[in-house]
Amino acid sequence: MSPKLHSTETAPSGGREDTILRWLENETLKILQDDNLDDLKRLFRFRLYRDDSLPRSGLRDRPGVTLDTLLILLRSEAGNQEPLPDLDVDQKIQGILGLLPQRPPPPNLVWEWTPQDALYKIDMESVATEIDRASYLQFRQIPFEGWVRYALGYPEASVEKFLDQHHILCRQLSCFILNHPEASKKFSQVEEELRNRSSFAHWVVVNSLQQQPHGSILSSSSCAKFIVEPLEKLFVNEDRELSEILKQLALLSVRFQQSYMREEEIHWERFRTDTTFFTLLCSRSVQDIGCHINIVDVDAFGRLCPQDVIDVSNYIRRLDTQWRNLCLEVELVVAEGALGHTVVDLALHLYSLHNYHSLAAILHGLKLANFESPRLLNLWPLISAEQDYAFYREALARIGGIPFLFPHAEEAHDGSHQEKVIRELFYSNTDAAVSQETPVESHFEVEKSIQIDPIVDRRILHR
């Protein structure tokens, strides 16, 4: 097993680790004794148990009729509607195990960058980008499920191979610098460029410069702590049921894709594990949630001034970040949380409140999740950019409400229609949007992200 790049200081150890692993195995047996097919599939997807024979022995304790039911359901999901043949217990169990999620093979990881690639280069920023990119191309082959198992201390071939690859490159780069002393200064610049990029790529260069190719300098620097530590903490509370944690992990697998697997700039920040928006949708009415969102938005727009829009101020950028976060939260709960129709109800309620800003975020999130509903046919045009968002602009002019900010902000930043933008944004009729009840008490991300410091109240929404 390769030396781990993440810190072991926060990982459970000794008796504490054994307690967690025993708890996981007991919870695994509980799921195997239950008839919840979704829980069973999630259990096999994440495989949070040490002994691979545990599921087989757990299923062996189930009555034959229960095994028949599970096998019929799994065959049906796989498109097999044929009657179940006469099978003995072992054949039934083997059939069930064969239709549940399988452990993926270790990825084929190779470096697309070598130290020789930098030999005659002058631009060290481009070298840093190449190393960062090469490391990322390997990182994206590691499944989220692998990181979960690794965080719990289980042997996980995909993660271990990924870390081994970085040790290999570290040794190669260390030897290269020894043989080309003039390269040391260049790679010192590369190290500086990598400080705000992938911690794995940065680890390679730092250790190479220190002539410590086996990682002894940074063996406790927690290269992977941005994802390992948050995942470890999901298992601290043993009062939770494993089925609940598995549901949360399924949701977080979507966020993992959102955060690290899309072809855009990667922000290697601490992995967020909260799923409070999902919890809120499961526990509160869409009327309460919509009312709360509306009050938050009215307050946020009430603090906006024309110069913010014209200059694309930091405040506008904060609103943009919050809007995009809501899009991603909607994608998360719809893609893995089976709450698509609840989100549609929320979208319709926001439309009835004439809140076009958050409505647009929810519609975009539904689009990201590829969720369609005939009840939204009349709403999709509101986020269509055709004819400069003509459908939305007509609705805002006719009914009023909380504007969908960003078409206006883009137009104002262009500089050609600033007076028109100010008129649309700051002189819209918003009576329907602001006459709401007191906000529901909740703490999901949209609320937390809009915590405005006390400033002069620059009300722009004309009541």
Residue pairs with C-beta under 8 A, 6 or more apart in sequence:
1 155
1 160
2 160
2 163
2 164
2 167
3 163
3 167
3 214
3 215
3 219
4 163
4 224
5 163
5 166
5 200
5 203
5 215
5 218
5 219
5 221
5 222
5 223
5 224
6 222
6 223
6 224
6 225
6 228
6 229
7 220
7 221
7 222
7 225
8 220
9 220
10 225
10 229
10 232
11 17
11 153
11 228
11 232
12 19
12 20
12 153
12 232
17 153
19 238
20 152
20 235
20 238
21 50
21 152
23 238
24 48
24 49
24 152
24 235
24 242
25 49
25 50
25 51
25 54
27 241
27 242
27 243
28 43
28 48
28 49
28 54
28 55
28 58
28 242
29 54
29 58
30 241
30 242
30 243
31 39
31 40
31 43
31 242
31 243
32 40
32 43
32 55
32 58
32 59
32 61
32 62
33 58
33 61
33 62
34 40
34 243
35 66
35 69
35 70
36 243
37 70
37 73
37 74
39 243
39 246
40 70
40 100
41 100
41 101
42 243
42 246
42 247
42 249
42 250
43 55
43 242
43 246
44 55
44 97
44 100
44 101
44 102
45 101
45 145
45 246
45 250
46 145
46 148
46 149
46 246
46 249
47 103
47 145
47 149
48 148
48 149
48 152
48 154
48 242
48 246
49 55
50 154
55 97
56 93
56 97
59 67
59 93
59 96
59 97
60 89
60 93
62 70
64 89
64 92
67 89
67 92
67 93
67 96
68 84
68 92
70 96
71 84
71 87
71 92
71 95
71 96
71 99
72 84
74 95
74 96
74 99
74 100
75 81
75 82
75 84
75 95
75 99
77 99
78 99
87 95
104 143
104 158
106 157
106 158
106 161
107 138
107 141
107 142
107 158
107 161
107 162
108 141
109 138
109 141
109 161
109 162
109 165
111 134
111 138
111 165
111 168
111 169
112 133
112 134
112 137
113 130
113 131
113 133
113 134
113 169
114 172
115 172
115 173
115 176
115 177
115 183
116 176
117 127
117 130
118 127
118 130
118 183
118 186
118 187
118 190
119 180
119 183
121 127
121 186
124 186
124 187
124 189
124 190
124 193
125 193
127 186
127 190
127 193
128 189
128 190
128 193
128 194
128 197
128 201
129 193
131 190
131 194
131 201
131 204
131 205
132 194
132 197
132 198
132 201
134 201
135 166
135 198
135 200
135 201
135 204
136 198
136 201
136 266
138 162
138 165
139 162
139 198
139 200
139 260
140 260
140 261
141 158
141 162
142 158
142 159
142 162
143 158
144 249
144 252
144 253
144 256
144 257
145 253
146 156
146 158
146 159
147 156
147 159
147 224
147 227
147 228
147 231
147 256
148 231
148 249
149 156
149 159
150 156
150 159
150 160
150 224
150 228
151 227
151 228
151 229
151 231
151 232
152 231
152 232
152 235
162 200
163 224
166 200
166 203
166 204
167 213
167 214
167 215
169 204
170 203
170 204
170 207
170 208
170 213
170 214
170 215
171 213
171 214
173 187
173 204
173 205
173 208
173 213
174 207
174 208
174 211
174 212
174 213
175 213
176 183
176 208
177 183
177 184
177 187
177 208
177 209
177 211
178 211
184 209
187 205
187 208
187 209
188 209
190 205
191 202
191 205
191 206
191 209
194 201
194 202
194 205
195 202
196 268
197 268
198 266
198 268
199 223
199 224
199 226
199 268
200 223
200 224
202 223
203 215
203 218
203 221
203 223
206 217
206 218
207 213
207 214
207 215
207 217
207 218
210 217
212 218
222 228
222 229
226 268
226 269
226 270
226 271
227 271
229 270
230 270
230 271
230 272
230 273
231 271
231 273
233 273
234 245
234 248
234 249
234 273
235 245
248 273
248 275
250 336
251 275
251 278
251 332
251 333
251 336
251 337
252 271
252 273
252 275
253 336
254 331
254 332
254 335
254 336
255 271
255 272
255 328
255 332
256 271
258 328
258 331
258 332
259 266
259 267
259 271
260 266
274 445
275 332
275 333
276 442
276 443
276 444
276 445
277 329
277 332
277 333
277 444
277 445
277 446
278 332
278 333
278 337
278 339
279 444
280 289
280 442
280 444
281 289
281 333
281 337
281 339
281 342
281 343
281 346
282 339
284 440
284 442
286 342
286 345
286 346
286 349
287 349
288 440
289 346
289 440
289 442
290 346
290 349
290 350
290 353
290 355
291 353
291 436
291 437
291 439
291 440
292 439
292 440
292 442
292 447
293 350
293 355
293 358
293 446
294 350
294 353
294 355
294 358
294 402
294 433
294 434
294 436
295 436
295 438
295 439
296 439
296 446
296 447
296 450
297 355
297 357
297 358
297 402
297 433
298 402
298 430
298 433
298 434
298 436
298 461
299 450
299 452
300 319
300 322
300 450
300 452
301 357
301 402
301 403
301 405
301 460
301 461
302 457
302 458
302 459
302 460
302 461
303 315
303 452
303 455
303 457
303 458
304 315
304 316
304 319
304 425
304 458
304 460
305 458
305 460
306 422
306 425
306 426
306 460
307 313
308 315
308 316
309 316
309 408
309 409
309 412
309 413
309 421
309 422
309 425
310 412
310 413
310 418
312 409
312 413
316 405
316 409
318 449
319 405
320 406
321 449
322 446
322 449
322 450
323 357
323 358
323 360
323 361
323 405
323 406
324 361
325 445
325 446
325 449
326 358
326 361
326 362
326 365
326 445
326 446
327 361
327 362
327 364
327 365
327 368
328 365
328 368
329 365
329 444
329 445
329 446
330 343
330 361
330 362
330 364
330 365
330 366
330 368
330 369
331 365
331 366
331 368
331 369
333 339
333 343
334 340
334 343
334 365
334 366
334 369
334 371
335 369
340 366
340 369
340 371
340 373
341 373
343 362
343 365
343 366
343 371
344 366
344 371
344 373
344 375
344 376
346 362
347 359
347 362
347 363
347 366
347 376
347 379
348 375
348 379
350 358
350 359
350 362
351 359
351 379
353 401
353 432
353 433
353 436
354 399
354 400
354 401
354 402
354 430
354 432
354 433
355 401
355 402
355 433
356 382
356 392
356 395
356 396
356 401
356 402
356 403
356 404
357 402
357 403
357 404
357 405
358 402
358 446
359 379
359 382
359 404
360 382
360 383
360 392
360 404
363 376
363 379
363 380
363 382
363 383
364 383
366 373
366 376
367 383
381 391
381 392
382 391
382 392
382 395
382 404
383 389
383 392
383 404
384 391
384 392
385 407
388 407
388 411
389 404
389 407
392 404
392 407
393 407
393 424
395 401
396 403
396 404
396 424
396 428
397 424
397 428
399 429
399 432
400 428
400 429
400 430
400 431
400 432
400 433
401 428
401 429
401 430
401 432
401 433
402 430
402 433
402 461
403 424
403 425
403 428
405 425
408 421
408 424
408 425
409 421
411 417
411 420
411 421
412 418
412 421
412 422
425 460
426 460
426 461
426 462
427 462
428 461
428 462
429 462
430 461
430 462
430 463
431 463
433 461
434 461
434 463
